Amino acid sequence: MTILNPSFETPGINPGEANDWDEGYSNAAEDIAAFAHHDGYTRPWEDFEQLYGVDPWNNAWQSEFLVTDIVRALFDGGGKQQEDFESGWKEPASPTAVPYNQTSQFVYYSGNFAVAMFDTLADEFEDFEENWGHAPWNQSLDTGFAIGADPNLTIASFDTVPQDFEDFEEEWKDNETPGLMYTQAMFDGLTLLYDGFEGTWVETIAM
């Protein structure tokens, strides 16, 4: 077979034609896409109103809920239509875990309580008389000092010659230094060389 005018350089009779070449055309039907619409008709476009997405389909959507669309919730084993938090709430994981909510008490009465016990003597009240605080315990305290020998008291000792009172007559601010002008103080009606704060103490109010 010999192909004439293979480069299409020789023009044909009609404009745009090549010599020794023919044009051919064929006819065919067009397949139009079909979409189902909400009104039951099939049209060549998608209105996204029916069977869009996966089941449940797009056409099952709602912009609001009716009473018939809602299923009432049931609580306490399906026996109540509301959650009153009175039973079956906070189920324990074991017999020793937190008990059910229904075991709680809204009203308090004495049978729910155990009496508090205090001290080694098992008092039903705290009298703060035994074993309170850290050792030495509270019961070792003194509310007053006994006259005479008291095991909790130690006599104070002053000066180089021990005395049980401070008379400020020895070793106090050069009190004994010769030549200094000191006058010996007398207390309690001029009978004591020190103020023991035991005799009469007269309050003087300056006007």
C-alpha positions in Angstrom: 0.0 0.0 0.0 1.3 3.4 -1.0 0.3 6.5 1.1 -0.1 9.6 -1.0 0.6 13.0 0.4 1.8 11.6 3.8 2.9 15.0 5.1 -0.4 16.8 4.2 1.5 19.4 2.2 -0.6 19.1 -0.9 -3.9 20.9 -0.3 -7.3 19.5 -1.2 -10.2 21.1 -3.0 -11.9 22.5 0.1 -10.1 24.8 2.6 -8.4 22.9 5.3 -8.4 19.6 3.4 -5.3 17.6 2.4 -5.1 16.1 -1.1 -5.7 12.3 -1.2 -7.2 12.4 2.3 -10.9 11.9 3.3 -12.8 13.0 6.5 -15.1 10.7 8.2 -17.7 11.1 11.0 -19.6 8.7 13.1 -22.7 9.1 15.4 -23.1 7.7 18.9 -25.6 8.0 21.8 -24.7 10.0 24.9 -25.1 8.3 28.3 -26.5 10.7 30.8 -25.8 10.1 34.5 -29.0 9.4 36.4 -29.6 10.6 40.0 -32.5 9.7 42.2 -34.4 12.7 43.7 -36.5 13.0 46.8 -39.7 13.3 44.8 -39.1 9.9 43.2 -38.0 11.1 39.8 -34.6 10.5 38.2 -32.8 13.5 36.8 -29.3 14.1 35.3 -28.0 16.0 38.3 -27.4 15.4 41.9 -29.5 17.4 44.3 -27.9 15.7 47.4 -31.4 15.3 48.9 -31.6 11.5 48.7 -29.3 8.5 49.3 -26.2 10.6 49.8 -23.4 9.1 51.8 -23.6 5.8 53.6 -26.5 4.2 55.4 -28.3 5.9 57.2 -28.7 8.1 54.1 -28.5 11.8 53.9 -32.3 12.2 53.4 -32.8 10.8 56.9 -31.4 14.0 58.5 -33.5 16.4 60.6 -33.1 20.0 61.6 -35.2 19.5 64.7 -36.5 16.7 66.8 -40.1 15.8 67.5 -41.4 14.0 70.6 -41.7 10.8 68.6 -38.0 11.0 67.6 -36.8 10.8 71.1 -36.6 7.7 73.3 -37.0 8.3 77.0 -33.9 7.3 79.1 -34.6 4.7 81.7 -32.6 4.4 84.9 -32.3 1.9 87.8 -32.5 -1.2 85.7 -35.0 0.4 83.3 -37.5 1.0 86.1 -37.4 4.8 86.3 -37.7 7.6 83.7 -35.4 9.9 85.6 -32.1 9.6 87.4 -32.7 10.3 91.1 -29.2 9.2 92.2 -30.9 7.2 94.9 -29.9 3.7 93.9 -27.5 1.7 91.9 -25.0 4.5 91.5 -21.3 4.1 92.0 -21.2 0.3 91.8 -18.3 -1.1 93.9 -15.7 -3.2 92.2 -15.3 -5.5 95.1 -17.1 -6.2 98.4 -14.7 -4.0 100.3 -15.0 -1.1 97.9 -17.1 2.0 98.2 -20.8 1.0 98.8 -23.7 1.9 96.7 -25.1 5.4 96.7 -28.4 4.3 98.2 -26.6 3.5 101.5 -26.0 7.2 102.1 -28.0 9.0 104.7 -29.8 12.3 104.1 -31.0 12.5 107.8 -28.5 12.0 110.6 -29.4 10.1 113.7 -27.4 8.7 116.6 -27.4 5.2 115.4 -25.2 6.2 112.5 -22.4 7.3 114.7 -19.8 5.7 116.9 -18.8 7.5 120.1 -15.3 9.0 119.9 -12.9 7.6 122.5 -10.1 9.6 124.1 -7.1 9.1 126.3 -5.7 5.8 127.6 -8.7 5.7 130.0 -11.1 5.6 127.1 -13.1 8.7 127.9 -16.1 9.6 125.7 -15.0 13.2 125.6 -11.7 15.1 125.4 -10.9 16.6 128.7 -7.4 17.5 127.8 -6.2 16.0 131.0 -4.2 13.0 129.7 -1.8 12.4 126.9 -2.4 15.7 125.1 0.4 17.0 123.0 4.0 15.7 123.1 5.8 14.2 126.1 6.0 15.5 128.7 2.2 15.2 128.6 -0.4 17.7 129.3 -1.2 16.1 132.7 2.2 17.1 134.1 1.3 20.8 134.0 0.9 23.0 137.1 -1.9 25.4 137.5 -0.2 27.0 140.6 2.9 26.7 142.8 2.8 25.3 146.2 4.2 27.3 149.2 7.4 25.6 150.5 9.0 22.6 148.9 7.7 22.1 145.3 9.3 19.4 143.2 8.9 21.6 140.1 10.7 24.6 141.6 14.4 25.2 142.1 15.6 28.0 144.4 17.4 30.7 142.5 21.0 31.4 143.7 22.6 34.8 143.5 26.0 36.3 144.2 29.3 34.6 145.0 27.9 33.9 148.5 24.8 32.0 147.5 21.5 33.7 148.3 18.0 32.8 147.3 17.2 36.4 146.4 18.8 39.2 144.4 19.6 42.1 146.7 21.7 43.9 144.1 24.4 44.4 146.8 27.2 42.4 145.3 28.8 42.2 141.9 26.3 44.3 140.2 27.5 47.2 138.0 30.6 47.7 140.2 28.3 48.0 143.2 31.1 47.1 145.5 33.8 49.3 144.1 35.2 51.6 146.9 34.9 55.3 146.5 31.6 55.2 144.5 28.8 57.1 145.9 26.1 54.6 146.8 23.5 54.7 149.4 22.2 51.4 150.6 18.5 50.9 149.7 16.1 49.8 152.4 12.8 48.0 151.7 9.7 47.0 153.6 9.7 49.7 156.2 13.5 50.0 156.0 13.8 46.5 157.5 15.2 44.7 154.4 18.3 45.4 152.3 16.4 44.0 149.3 13.0 44.2 147.8 11.5 40.8 148.2 8.1 42.0 146.9 6.6 40.2 149.9 5.8 43.0 152.2 3.6 46.0 151.8 3.8 47.7 148.4 2.2 51.1 148.4 1.0 52.5 145.1 1.7 56.2 144.7 -0.2 58.2 142.2 1.6 61.4 141.0 -0.9 64.3 140.5 
